[in-house]
Amino acid sequence: MPKRSARHLRRVSSAEILAAYRNERDYELLDAIVTAAALMSRADGWVQPVERGAMLDFLDRHQFLSLFARDTILALFEDRVRDLREPDGVIVAVMRFRHYARRSSASVALIADMAREIAAADCRLDPREQSVLQLIHSAFHAELPSLASGYRPGQAAR
């Protein structure tokens, strides 16, 4: 079996391998950014259309709409919002961030910028949104004290 795989790899050019790797990395970054948008959008209990619009504007400014179809991004966003409704949804989202934190600091900054833009999209900063901003920041920079308190987006602020 290993020889068969090795033969297959010889037919693939270095450029094709690099392009596939880059596409995978772009999708992982998109997933982390959209996860931050979903987490922030759901922080105050409901997802508003202005938050979806802010997410798309942000992704357009950072040229993700040239890489991924708008419908693909919106479907991914809805999947992440749905995932957050699960009992361990917030933990899974934070683990995505923790995984991504090992990557470039520029990507981490991009994810944090998305979260701040979504928080500001409805022109008011809810205390629960502040908590989620802290949660996202701590996922990249420190331990996760917010998870120990059992925080869930959409629940009343403490």
N, C-alpha and C positions, 0 to 999 in steps of 0.2 A: 503493500500500500504506500509506503513512503516514496518509492521510486515513481509511482504513478503521479503523486502530488508534485514531485520535483520536476517531472517532465511537463506537467501543466504549467508550472511557474516559469519555465524557460520560454514558453510561448507568449508570456505576458511581458510587455516592455516595462522598463523602469518608470517611464512617464505614466503608464497606466496604473502601476502600483502606487505611485505618488499621488495621482489624481484620486484614486479610491480612498487612500488614507486621508487626504485633505477633505474629501466629501464627508467621510465619517466624522472627522474632527469638527467640521462646520455644523453637521447635524447635532453632535453632542453639545456644542456651544448654543445652538438654537434651542435645544431641549432645556438647557439650564436657564437661559433667558426667559423662555416661555413659562417654565416652572416658577420663576420669581414673579412673573406677571400674574400668573394664576393665584399664587399664594397671597400676593398683595391685593389683588382684586377681590378675593374672597374674605379678606381680613375683617371687613365691616359687616359681613353677613350676606352680601349679594354682589353679583358682578354687574356693573353698569356698562351700558354701551360706550360711554366716554372712555372707560378703561380699556376696552378692546381697541377702540380707535387710537388711543395713546400708544398701545403696544404696537400696532401696525405702523404708526408714524415713526416710532423709535426704530423699528426693524427696517423701515424704508430708508431712514437717514443713515443707518449703518449697513446698508446694501444687502440685507438678508432677503429682501423681496426680489432681488435679481438672481438669488440662488435657489429660493424655494417659492412655490406657488402660494398665493394668499390663502387659498382654500386649505392647503396642507398645514399652514401655520395656524389657521383658525381651528382646524380639526385637532391639532396637537394641543392647543390651548384648552379646548373643551375636554379633551382626555385628561389633562392635568387638573382642571377644575373638578372633574368627576373623581379622580384619584384622591384629591384632598378631602372628599366626603367620607372616605374610608377611615376606620378607626386609627390606623397607623399612617394615614396619608401625609401628615405633616412631617413625621419622622422620615418617611421615604423621600420626601422633597428635600429635607435638610441633608440627608445622606447623599443625594445627587450633588448638592452644593459642596459637601465635604470632599466627595470624589473629584469634583472639578477644581477645588481649591489647590490641588497639587499641580495644576497647570499654570499658565502664564498669569501674572498679576494684571495684565491688560484685560484679559477675559473676565477676571473677577471684578474688576472695576466696571466693565460693561454690564455685568449682571446686577451689580449694586445700583448703577445708574438707572437701569430699567425699573427696579423696585421703587426708587425715589420718584421717577416720572409717573408711575402708576399711582403712587400715593398722592401725588399732587394733581392728578387728572380731574378729580371732582372738586377741586378748589378748596378742600378742607382736609386737615390731617386728623383722622380719628385716632383716639388713644390705642385702639387695637392695631391700627396701621403702624403706629410708632413701635408697638411691641413686635410686629412682624419685621420691621426694618432692623430692630435690634437682633432678632432671631437670625436673619440672613447675615448680618454682620458677624455675629458670633459663630455662625457655621463656617465662615471663612477664616476667622481670626482667633477663636478661643474655644473653650468648652461650651457646652450647650445648656446653660442654667434654665433657659425658658422651657426646654422640653421636660425638665424634671417637675416643673409646676403643672404640667398637663395642658399647656396652652393648645387651643384648637381655633383656627380662623373661624370667625363668625360667632364666637361665643362672646358674652358680655365681657367688657374690660374689667380687670381686677384692680 
